[in-house]
Amino acid sequence: MNSEEVYRRYLQGEEEAIGEIIREYNKGLVLYATSMLGNWADAEDAVQETFVKVALRDRVYSGRGTFKAWLYTVTKNCCIDRLRHRRTLLQTVDISDEEWESLRGLASEEPEEAYMVEETKENLHELIKQLPPEQYDVMYLYAFEEFTPEEIAKILGIPRRRVYSLIGEARKELGRADHEKI
């Protein structure tokens, strides 16, 4: 059963369905929120706030776009509310275009290979979280959550062309940092 169906069950009164949604999305949302807020505790609070808004029907999915994209948008807005009270400085990082592309959407059935992919993704996450915030948001959603540029545009509320531009800028910045290192 997909998430939209589970959400509809919740709206129809099946209270346990919200638990399924939380189990499905909590980890990814916390990682996303951590990238925006800079620490795990604030991220967990923002994600909890997201689920409270969903559970209390303060925010209701309209059926436009994917449920996952909508949930990430609600989380993004909760993070923005928290960021209004503070600012985070981020620096540039080292990674080449080839390394970036090789990591997007990787998955493996072999345990050793899966471990290496996961470790590489964790290292990449540490590196890219130093990008400027707007570039980071786009790259995180693109590489780790595998949203399309169109979905990212909806989540972040920016034009699709800006998403493509930010992906290109981030990849150039990462490639430039990699070449400066040599």
N, C-alpha and C positions, 0 to 999 in steps of 0.2 A: 504494500500500500504506500502510495507516495505522500509526501508531506502535506500537500494541499488537501488531500482526502482526510488525513489525520486532523488537520486544522478544522475542516468542516465538521468532523465528528465532535470536536471540542465545542465549536459554536452551537452545535445542536444539543449540548448538555452533557456530553460524556467527559466528565472532569479529568479522568485518567489520561486522556489523549494529550493533554498539555505536557505530561511527563515524557511521552514519546518524543515530542518536539524538542524538549530540553535535552534529552539524551542524545538525540541526533545532531543537534547544532551547538551545544554548549562549548565543546572544546575549540572548534573553529572560530566561534564568535569571540571567545576569550583571547585566542591568539591574535585575532584581528584587532580587538580592542586594546590589547597590550601594545600592539604596534603603534596605535594612535596615542595612547596615554602614557606609555613608557614604563609602567609597572603593573605587575600581576594583580595586586590588591585592588587598584582602581579599575582595572579591566574587569575583574570578577564582579565588582559593584555595578559597573555599566551594563554588563550582560544580565545581571540579576534584574536591574531596572528595565531592560528590554523585555525580559520574560514577564515581569509584573505588568508592564503596559499591555502586552499581548493577552495575558490572562484576565486582566480587568477590562479588556476590550477598549482600552484607551486608544490603541492603534489597531485598526482592523484591515486585514488584507483584502484588497478589492478585486483580486483576480487578474490585474494587469501585471504583466511580467511574471517572473517565477516567484514562488513563495520564498525560496532561499534568498533571492536578490532583495525582496521586500524586508526580510528579517535582518539582513546585513544593513539595509538603509536605516531601519529603526535603531540598530546598534550604533551605527555611525552618528546618528543624531544625538543619542545619549552621550556618546564620547565628546561630541562637539560642545554639548552643554557643560561637561566637566572641564574641557579645555579653555572655556571662556574665563575660568578662574586662574589659569596658569599658562605658561608657555614652555615649550620644549625645544632645545637647540639640538639639531642633528648635523652630522658631518657627511662628507662624501665617502664612498667605499670602493673597494677593488674587486671587480669581476668582469670578465670579457663577455662579449656578445655570444660567443659560442658556448661558454659555460652556462650563461643564462638560458639560452634556448635548449640546451641539453637537459636542464633540470625541469622545465615546464611539463607538467603532466606525467612525470615518470612514475612507473609502478612496476613491480616485479613479483613473480610468483616464487622465485628462489629466495630462501631466507637470507643467505649471505648478501646477495645482490640487493634485496629489500632493505637490509640493514645499512648498506653503503649509501643507497639512495636517500634513506631517511636522515642519516648523518650529514650528508651533503646538503640536503634541504635545510636542516637545522643551522648549519654553518652559513648558508646563503641567507637565511632569515636574519641572522645576527649581522651580516654585512649590509643587507639592503635597508635595515631599519635605520641606518645612518643617512639615507637619502633625504633630501628635502621632503617635508610631510606630504605634499600633493603627489610627488613622484612615487613616494613609498606606498601611499594608499592604492594607486593604480597598479603598481608592480605586484604588490601583495595579492590583490584580488585577481590579477591576471595569472600569476604564476602558481600561487598556493591554493586558491579557491577555484581556479580555472574558469572564471567568468569570461564571457566574450567582451570585447570593447563596448558593444551596445549595452550589455547588462551593467558594466562598470559605469557607463555614462548615466544610467538611470539611478544606480545606487548613490553615486556622488553628486548627482544633480548638475552635471557639466555636459557640454556638447561632446558628441562622439569624436569629432575631429580633435578636440582637446585631449581626449584619452589617447588617441594615436600619437599626438604630439608629445605627451608626457612619457609614453612608453619609449619613444625615440630618444627624448632628452635623457631619460634615466639610463638607457642602454649606452648612449654616447658617454655619459658621465662615468659609468662603470667601466667602459672600455678605455677611456682616457686615464682613469686612475690605475688601471691594470698596466698600461704602457708606461706611465710615470714610474711605476714600481721597478721596471726592468732596468 
